[in-house]
Amino acid sequence: VQLQESGGDSVQSGGSLKLSCTATGNTDSTYLLAWFRRAPGKPREGVAAINNDGTTTYADSVKGRFTISQDDTNNTLHLQMNSLEPEDTALYHCAARYGGRWSPVPQDLHLADWVYKYWGQGTQVTVSS
């Protein structure tokens, strides 16, 4: 499986961006997909996740501002980011886990990076004040 992100840009505080991540290769109808980010000098942070049941999970720092969605028709994951803040500046990666229909990942682990097998290269988001 290969993941390719797009949509990163430089915006002013209060602005919006929509990130996309297209998956190609041996995907599966059972999946857990997520966005992570890494800001300079900080550890990688789970931002949002979605599974094939439509269950979504968000980090407290982005609740009410970010929305994760998946378009199964073209295997593309999206992250709509509104009311962006300088603290959202980071390299954003998408991540994926496929299969495991009979052993689903508990929701409290959906933002744990070790759960995911596949990673994209990242797209840069820069928010200026």
C-alpha positions in Angstrom: 0.0 0.0 0.0 1.2 3.5 -0.9 -0.2 6.7 0.6 0.2 10.1 -1.0 -0.8 13.3 0.8 -1.6 16.6 -0.8 -3.2 19.9 0.1 -0.6 21.4 2.5 0.0 25.1 2.2 0.7 28.3 4.1 -2.3 30.2 5.5 -3.1 32.9 8.0 -4.5 32.3 11.4 -8.3 31.7 11.1 -8.0 30.2 7.7 -8.9 26.8 6.3 -7.2 23.9 4.5 -8.3 20.5 3.2 -5.7 17.8 3.2 -6.2 14.6 1.1 -4.5 11.3 1.1 -4.9 8.7 -1.7 -4.2 5.1 -1.1 -3.1 2.7 -3.8 -2.2 -0.9 -3.8 -3.6 -3.8 -1.7 -6.2 -2.0 0.4 -9.1 -3.6 2.2 -12.7 -2.8 3.0 -11.8 -3.1 6.7 -9.6 -0.2 7.6 -8.5 2.3 10.2 -7.1 5.5 8.8 -5.7 8.5 10.5 -3.9 11.8 10.3 -0.8 12.5 12.4 1.3 15.6 12.7 4.8 16.5 13.8 5.8 20.1 14.7 9.4 21.0 15.0 10.8 20.0 18.4 7.6 18.1 19.4 6.7 14.4 19.3 4.3 13.1 16.6 0.7 13.7 17.6 -2.4 11.8 16.5 -4.9 14.3 15.1 -7.9 12.3 13.8 -8.9 8.8 12.8 -11.7 7.1 11.1 -12.6 3.4 10.6 -14.8 1.6 8.1 -17.7 1.7 10.5 -17.5 5.5 10.3 -16.3 5.9 13.9 -14.2 9.1 14.2 -11.7 10.0 16.9 -10.2 13.5 17.4 -7.4 14.9 19.5 -8.8 17.4 22.1 -6.7 20.1 20.4 -8.6 19.9 17.1 -12.1 19.0 18.2 -14.7 21.2 16.7 -12.2 22.6 14.1 -11.1 19.5 12.1 -13.2 17.0 10.3 -11.9 13.6 9.0 -13.7 11.8 6.2 -13.1 8.9 3.8 -14.3 8.6 0.2 -14.4 4.8 -0.4 -15.1 5.3 -4.1 -11.6 6.5 -4.7 -9.7 5.4 -1.6 -9.1 9.0 -0.5 -8.9 10.3 3.1 -9.6 13.9 3.8 -8.9 16.3 6.7 -10.9 19.5 6.6 -9.1 22.0 8.9 -11.0 25.2 9.9 -10.1 28.0 12.3 -6.4 27.2 11.9 -4.0 28.4 14.6 -0.2 28.9 14.5 0.0 25.9 16.8 -1.4 23.7 14.0 1.8 24.3 12.0 3.4 20.9 11.3 4.1 18.2 8.8 0.9 16.2 8.4 1.1 12.5 7.6 -1.7 10.1 6.8 -1.5 6.5 8.1 -3.4 3.3 7.4 -4.1 -0.1 8.8 -6.0 -2.6 6.8 -7.7 -5.9 7.6 -8.3 -7.4 11.1 -12.1 -7.7 10.6 -12.3 -10.0 13.6 -9.9 -8.1 15.8 -10.8 -4.4 15.6 -8.5 -1.9 17.2 -10.2 -0.4 20.4 -11.1 3.3 19.9 -8.8 4.4 22.7 -5.9 3.3 20.5 -7.0 4.9 17.2 -4.6 7.8 17.7 -1.6 5.6 18.7 1.0 5.7 16.0 2.2 2.1 16.6 -1.1 0.8 15.4 -0.5 1.8 11.8 1.5 -0.1 9.2 1.4 2.3 6.3 2.5 5.9 6.2 2.7 8.7 3.7 5.6 11.1 3.3 3.7 14.1 4.6 2.4 17.5 3.6 3.5 20.8 5.2 0.9 23.0 6.9 2.1 26.5 8.0 -0.2 28.9 9.8 1.0 32.4 10.4 -0.4 34.8 13.0 
